[in-house]
């Protein structure tokens, strides 16, 4: 069986305002970075020595070419990156203010328009693990339909399905009930689901970790990981559950830490499958992934902060 992993979703430009305590209206200095949760997951897998393929759409413009090069440089297979001649690359603008509030403007572009006719199903069908961790894919069609159809096709072929709903309040705003419905649809298909404790409560309406996780299992998820920040990760396989502690670090920037956790977990699943069903093995996998996520927090940036195996 192939040990490669494909991540389906958005690849976009994050423009971070580097002015201190300034909103976007007043900000003048911005730093361009490659962004998109599935891209971060791919980069983590590749950095650890795994085989990662990215499937998504960018504009056939300077930003799109910058993003493709960023993944190429990270040793990610970009043969399934589609360049759109009609729609520009998706852009996000973010500034942080002293009170912790975030000013956010999202210009959705090419990633929203990926359709099945543009996919190489021969490549998709030859991949062992399929990860669906897009923050934007659930928002609307045509990508929403493409996303779920690829997920179902992989499931029908017996592939291992990973799903991270990646809730962003800036994107959903008054459409949270729609997000919950669609997230449950993905959870029902998935073998492995990763959420934050906040996302668990939003999707289930349950604050208790054990009860909320069981609700995910009842939907269909086989393995559930609930990240708890510095406390570690609550892991459950439906029969056993436990909080696996993280390592103590001085956090500078948590951007991409959750994606790095997912990438590290899938990297290990690709090498021990199907031994992940053993709870003791599962705990060791999560312990390693916690370290990867924690180390990402010690540096600025998402892809650039991902550690190597030697650093871990």
N, C-alpha and C positions, 0 to 999 in steps of 0.2 A: 504493500500500500504506500502511496505517496505520503511524504512527511511534510509537504508544503501546505501553506496556509494562505487563503485569500481573504482580504478585508474589503468589504463593499461599502461605499459611502462617499462622503464629501472630501475634497481636497481644496483648500481655500487660502486666501491671504489674510492674515491677522495684522492689522495696523495698530500698534500700541502707541498711545500718546506718551511720550517721555517727559512732558512737562509735569511738574509736581503740583498735585491738587488743582487740576484744571479740567474743566469740562470740554467736550468736543467742540463746542462753539468757539471757545477761546484758545484751544490748543493749536499749536503751530508746528510742533516737532513730532514726527511719527517714525516708529521703527517697523520695518516690514519683516514678517516671519511666516514661514510655511505653517499652515494650520489644518485642522480637521482631525477629529478623533481617530477615524480608521487609518489615516496616514501615520499618526503617532504610533498606533499599535503595530503597523507594518514595520516602521523604523526600529522599534524595540526588538521585534522578532529577528530582523536582519542583523542588528547590532550584537545580539546574543549568539549569532551564528546559524540561525534558522533560515528557511527559504520562505520569503513572503512576497505575495503578489498583491498589487493594489488595483481595484476595479472602480472606476469613477470617471467623472467628466469635468474638464476645465475648458476655459476659452482658448481658442487658437490665437493668443495674444501674449505680450511679454510676461504677464503675471502667470499665465498657464504654463509657459515654457520654463519660467523660474521654478514653479512647483514641481514639474516633472524632473527637472535637473536636481532639485533638492532630494527627491526620492531616489533618483539614479545614484547620487552621491552617497546615499545611505545604504546602497546595495539592495534596494527594493526592486523587484521586477515590475516595470511600468508598461509592459506590453498590452495591458488592458486599460490604460489611460486613454480616454477618448478626447480628442481636441475638437471643440465646437466652433465652427466658422460663423455662427449666427449670434450666440449668446456669450457675453464676456465672463471672465472668471469671477467666481463669488468672492466678495470682499466683506470683511468685518472690521469695524473701527471701535476701539475700546480705550477709555480713559478711567483712571482710578482717582477718587477724591479722598481727602483726609478722613472723612467720616465713614469710609469703607464702601460708600455707594459707587456703583459702576455706571458710567455713561456709555451706551452701546447703540451703534447704528449698524444694521445688517443690510447689505446690498446683494440679494440673492441673484445668482447668475446661472452659469452652465450646469452646475451640479444638479439642478432641479429637473433637467431635461434628458437625463439618461434613459433610453428606452431599450427594450429587449433586443431589437434588431441590431443594435450596436455591440452586443455582447458576444464573446467567443465562448460558446457553451462547451466546445471540445476542451478548452483550457479549464473552465470551471469544473467540468465533470471529472477532471484528472487530479483535483485537489482534495486532500483528506479532510481538512478543517475549513469551514466557512464562518467568518466572523462578520456580524452585522452590528456595527456600533456607531451608526451615523446619528449626529444630532439633528440633521436636517431632513433625512429621508422620509420620515413619517409626516412631514408637514403637508404635502399636497402632491398631486399627480403632475406629470407622468412618473416621476421617480418613485413615489410611494407604491404604485402598482408593480413597477419593475422590481423593487426591493423585495416585496413579499413573494412575487413569482419566483425569483431566484432562490429565496429561502425555501419555498415549498419544493422546488425542483431538487435542491440539495438534500432535503429531508427524504424525499421519495427515493433517492439514490443511495440512502443509507449513510450519508456524510454526517460528520459531527458538526452540530450547529451551536455557535456561540452568539449570544445576544446581549448588548448593553443599550438600554433605552436612551441613555444620555440626555436626560431632561434639561432644558435650558429655558428658564422662565422668560428670558428676553425674547425668545422665539415664539413661545406659545401664548403668553399673556392671558387673554380671556378664552383660550381654547384648551384649557387644561383637561376638561372631560374628554375631548377628542384624543388627547395624548394618552390618557389612561386606557381608553378602549383599544387603541392601536398597540400600546405597549403590551397589554394582555394578549393580544393576537400573536405578537412575537414570542412572548414567554411560553405560550402554548406549544410552539414549534421547537423551541430551543432545548438543547441538552445541557448547556452551561449558561447561566444568567449571572451577570454582574451588575449590581446596583449600589448606590450609596444608601445609608440609612434614611436619608431624606426622601430619596426616590422610592424606597420600599414603602414608606408611610403614605406618600402621594398616591401610588398605584393601588395599594390595598386598603388604605384608610385605617391601618392597624399600626399602633406604635410599638407593640411588643415584637422584638426581633424573631423569636421562635414562632409566634403565631403568624406573623407576616410572611416569613420564609415558607411555612407550611402552606400558606395560600398560594404561593408560587408553585410549589410542588403539585398541589391539587390542579393547577392550570395545566401542568405538563412538564415543567422544568425538572431535570434530573439532579443537577448540581447547582446550588445557589451560593454566591459569594456576596456578602454585604460589607462594603468597606466602611470603616469607622474612623478614618483619619489616623491620628497618632496612636489610637488604641489597638489598631490592627484590623483584622477581617473576621467576620462571623461566617463560617463555612458550614454547609449542610448538604448531605447527599440523600436526604429523605429518611434515613434510619438513624444517623448520628449527626450531631452538630457541636461546634466548639468555636470559641474565639481564639484565633491564632494571633499572638501578639506581633507587633511590628518592632523595629529597632528605633532607638532614640536618635534623632538628628536635629540640627539647627536648621529649621526650614526658612529658605529664602524666597522661593517661588514654587508653588504647588502645581503650576500649569503642567498638564500632561501626566501627572502622577498616576491618576486612575487608568489612563490609556497604557502607561508603562506596565502597570500591574497586570492588565489584561494580556498585553503582549508577552510578558514573561510567563504567565500561566499557560497560554496557548503554545508557546515554544516548548514547554515541558510536556504538555498533553501530546504534542506531535511525536515526542520521543518515548513516551511510556504507555501510550494508548494500547490496550484498554485498562491498564493497571490503575488509572485514576479512580476507578470504582472502589478501590481499597482505601478506606478512610485514613489510615496511617500514612499512606503514600500521598493522599490528597493534602493532608496537613503539611507535609514536607514541601509539596509544590507551592502551597499558599505562603508558607514561611519565606521561601526564596522570593516569591513575587512581591511580598511585603517589603523586602529589602530593596528590590529594584525600584518600587514606587517611592520609598523613603529617600533613596539616593538622588532621584530626580528632583526632589524638593530642595536639595542642597545647592542647586545651580539654577541660573536664569535660563529660560527657554524650555521648550518641550523636547524636540528632537535632539538638540545640541546637548541636553542634560542627561540623556540616556547613558547609563554606565555600561562598560564592557564586562564580560565574565570575570576578567582578572580584577577589575575594580570591585566587583561584588564580593 
